[in-house]
Amino acid sequence: MSKNVLITGVSGQDGYYLARLLLSKGYEVFGQSRDTESARAALGDLPISLVSFDLLATDAWIRIIEEYALNEIYHMAGVSFIPRCWENPAETIAANLEVTARILEAMRSTSVTPKLAYACSSEIFGKPTSMSQNEETAMRPMNPYGVTKAASLGLIDSYRKRYGLFACSGILFNHESPRRHPRFVTRKITQAVAAISKGLQDRLVLGNLNVSRDWGFAEDYMDCMHRMLQADSAEDYIIGSGCLTSLERVVESAFNRVGLDWQQWVSMDPSFARPNDSRSLVANASKAENQLGWRASTTVEALIAMMVDHDLALLEAGNRMAA
């Protein structure tokens, strides 16, 4: 029998890949978005029913859960760009924590009892002292975004224990894709490389090439989010590749894809660097591998090549339309 599922933030990169996965498994997919017109354009021809409602209204959540007889909820919406969370911390708290509380309250107030998967973040760890992070690593968030994610993880755990809800958090490490917003550094790089290779841009300016991250492919990580809700019990899982890659290596891989020497095209501007860039977070996703049979399958090199190829195709399509 087909399952009904709601994805919040469905037009983002995670929502898109998750929706595509669930559709392939026969789910009836409903997607929440503040702007359904823009969401429809972003989702293309994916057969998703879009709904718009107030995420901060518990009664609206109850209505949606009951009206659509939801089996699963994937809460992917929220503020995720770190500079923005500092510009408006109150907005971040509302979007990332208060909405989570509303969902949990609605779940415990209905007889439909859907399962919940929450998109948590490695930012909950801040600047840890351990070489890698697992589900038991102490949380030390260093920005409003990380604070709201840590609080949401704790809230979900509390409701799970008090009310027996099937609610769990996927603690997602950095994950990218061709659908990543250009304000994130990986997509900024691949877009610039595509433009430089076509003679449309002459420099790529970055702040700090010594940054290292555990980067993975969003589509891989959404597979793990789905597996969490198919398990026998609700638990939280680290989701990451376990491989640390420097930003310099990402830049080199991107330029290699178009046959260019990155050192001839990249400039450094210290004003672009962010506080705490030097910290390194590395996932220990052994629990997900052992209990869910999941592990990241896309290398950073393959991911960057995919993103560069996508941005080249966009430029070529634009040129054809202009002609």
N, C-alpha and C positions, 0 to 999 in steps of 0.2 A: 504494500500500500504506500502511496506517495506521502511524503512528509511535507508539512508546511513550515517555512522558515522565513524569519525576518532578519535582514542585514541592515544595521544602521551605518550611515556613511557609505552607502553602496557605490557611489560614484568615484570614490578614492581608489588608489591602486589595490589596496587589500580587498575592498569590497568587490571590485571587478573580478579579480582572480578567484575569490571565494564563490561569488555567484556563478561563475563559469563552471567551477568544479561541482557545485551542488546541482546545477542544471544537468550536468553529464550523468549524475547519479539518480536522476528522476525526481528531484525535489520540485515543489511549487515554491518559487522564490519571490518574496516581497521585499522591496528595497525602500528604505527610508532616506529621504533627502530633503534639505530645506528648499532646494530649487529643483523641482521635478523636471522642468524644461531643460536645464543644463545637464541634469543627471541623465536624461534620456539621450541627449547628444553624446555624452561621454560613454554610455553603455552600448551605443550602436544598436545592433540588431539582437542583442541578448533578450530573450522573452521573459522579462521581469515586470511584475506589476509594481508600480511606484506609488508610495503613500507618503503623505506629508502630515505631520501632527506635532504637537508640542512635546518635545522630549522631557521637559521639566514638569509635566502634568501627570501625576500618578493615575488619575481617572482615564486619561487618554491612553496610557499604556494598558490599563485593564481592558478598555474597549478594544484595542487592537489585538491583544492576546486572545480575547474571547471571540471576536468577530472573525478572525482568520484561523482560529483553532491552531495556534502555533505549537509546533513540536520543538523547535529550536530557535534561539535568538543568538545572533552574533553581533556583539556590540563593538563596532569598529570606529564609530564616530568620535570626534573630539579634536582638541587643539594639540597638534603634534610638532609644530615648528618651534624650536626652543627660543629663538629671539622674540617671537610673538608672545610666548607665555610670560616673559619679563615685561613686555609692554602693557599687558592687561592680565595680571594675576587673577583678578576676580572672575573674568571671563573663563579662564582656564579651570578654575575651581568648579564653576557651574557646569561647563561642558564635560569635564573629565571625571568629576566626583559626584556632583549632585544628580546628574542623569543616571549614574550607576545606582545610586540609592533609590531613585524612582522606579527603576526596572525591578530591583529586588523587592520593593514594597508591593509592586503590582503582582509579581510572581507569587508571593505568599498570600495574596488576597484573592486569587482565582482558583478554580478547580481544574483549570486546563493544565497547569504545571509544566510549562515548557522547560527545556534545558537551556542554560546560558553559558556562552563562551565569551570571555572578556579579553580585549586586546590590551594587555599590560605591556610594560616596557623595561628594558635593561637599565633605563635611567633611574630606576628605584635603587640601584646599587651605588650610584654616585661615583666616588673614587675609592673602591674597595682595596683592602690590603692583600687579598688572595689573588693568585695568578689567574684563576678562572672562577666563574660564579655558577652555583647550582641553586636548587630550590631552598636550601638551608642557609645560604649566604645572608649576612646581616644587611638590612636596607639602610642606606645612608644617602638619600637623595640630596642633590645640590641645586635644584632649580624648581620653580613652581610646578612644572610639568611632572617631574619625577615625584614630587610630594603628592600630587593628586593621584598618580598611578599607584604609589605605595599605599595610600589611604584606601583606594578602591579595592586593591588586592586584599587588604585586611578586612574591609567591609564584606566582601564576598565570602571570605573564610568564616566570618562571624555569622552571617545569615545561613551559610551551609551547615554550620554546627548547631545553630539554634532552631532552625526551621526545617532542616533536612532537604533544602533545595539542591537540585543538581546544577550547581553553578561553579565554574572554574575559570582560572586565568591562564592565558598563554603569555609567558614573559618573553616578549619578542625582542631579539637583538636587531641591530640595523639590518633592514631588508629593503632592497631596491628592485627596480624593474623599468622597462621602457615607459611605463605609465607614471613614473615618479614625477612629482612636481619639480619644475626647473629651479626652484629656490633651494633645493637640497643639492649638496655639492656633487654627488655622483652624476646627476642629470645635468647639472651645469657644465660639468666636464665633457660629457658625451655630446651635448648639443654644440659646445664650442669646437670640439674636434671635428664634428661633421661640417660645421660652417667653415672652419679653417681649411679643411681639405678641399672645399669647393670655392675657395678664394673669397668668401663672404665675411671673414673675420681675420684679423691679423695677430691677435694676442689672446691668451687665456691668463687671467690674473687670479691668483690664489693667495691665501694667507699663510698657510703652514703645511708644508709637505710631509712633516714628520708625524702628523696625526696617523694613528693606527686604529682600525675598527674591525669588529667581527661582522663582515658584510655577507649577506646571503640574498637569495632570490625570493621575492614576495610570494610567488606561486607555490614554491616548496613549503613555505611557512604556513600558508593557508590550508594546505593539506594536513598539517599537524593540528591546526585549530579544529578542523573537522573531526579528526581522529579522537580528540579529547572528549567530544560529546558522544562517541560511540563506545567508550570504555564502560566497564561495569560500575565504576564509582567515579565521583567527581573529585578531581585533584588538579593541582596547579603544575604547570610544566615550563621548564626553560626551553625556548625555541631559538636555536642559533646554529652556526656552522662549526664553531669550535676552532676556527682558523683566524688568526690575526693578520691583517693586510694593511700595509702603509698606504697613505694617500698617494705617495710618489709612485708606488707600484700600480695603483689604479690609473694614474695619469699615463704612465708608460704603456700600460696595456691598451688604453684607449687610442693613443697615437700610433702604436704598433699596428692597430687594426686598419689604419689608413696609410701605413707605410711612411710615417713621418717620425723624425727625431724630436721627442717632446721638449728637449732642452732648448731648441731653437724657437719655441713658440710660447713658452710659459714664463710669466713674470711673477714676482712675489711682492705683495703689499702687506706689511704687518698689520695694517688697520683692518684687514679682512679676517684676521685670526680671532678666535673666540676664547673667552676664559675657560680654563679647564680642558683645553684641547689635548693636552698631553696625556690625559688618563687613558687607560686601555681596558676595555671590557671584553672578556672572552667567555663564550657560553660553554658550559658543561651540560650538554643535552643528553647525557647517558640515561636519565630516567625516561625521557620520551622514546629513546631507542629501545630500551629494555621492556617498557610497558606498552608502548603503542606501535612498536616496529617502525618508527620513523627516524630518518636522518636526512640532513640536507644533501641534495644530490647535484646541485649546480655550483661549479667552481666560480670564483670571482672573475677569472679570465673569461669564462664562457658568458657570465652575466654582463660584463662590460662590453664584450663583442656584440652581444644581443642588443644592448642599448645603443651602441654606436650605429649598428646597422639600421635600427629603427629610426634614428634621427637623420641618417643619410636618406632613407626612404621618404621621410617627411619633406626634406628639402627638395628631393627630386620630384615628388608629387606636386609641390608648390610651384616649381619651375615649369612643369608641364601645364598647370592651370594658367600660369601667367602668360605662357606662350599661346 
